Amino acid sequence: MVTNQASFKRDGVQDFVSLRATALVITAFTFFMLWFFLTTDVITYDVWQDLFSTLWMKVFTLATLVSIMIHVRIGLWQVLTDYVKKPGLRAGIQFFLNLLAFAYTATGLFVLWGV
């Protein structure tokens, strides 16, 4: 049996449910943004700032950013486990890519809460 190195004592079912739940949040955000672009006649800086300055949009975007990070973390573990057979190399790649995903999320949070 393969143990999940991307988590603390989780199993495949929890990873499966986590991937589906995060995918739902990401999909909902994508559809909302698509709806926003299709229904807004002129998108200016003021319109964009008004959208992202509301608390509900900040929370929705925060949930989406965290969902993306969780989704990437589990997905990377699955792909790297399948295709990178050397444990040391896999750990190095996984560490770097997880650090990059965290950096993207942290940058997104600084930008989001700076509005």
DATASUL-V606780 format. One record per helix or strand of 2 or more residues. SS is the DSSP state (@ for helix, = for strand). FROM is the first residue (numbers start at 1). TO is the last residue. If there is no record, write none. Layout:
SS&FROM&TO, SS&FROM&TO
//
This chain:
@&12&39, @&45&53, @&55&83, @&87&113
//
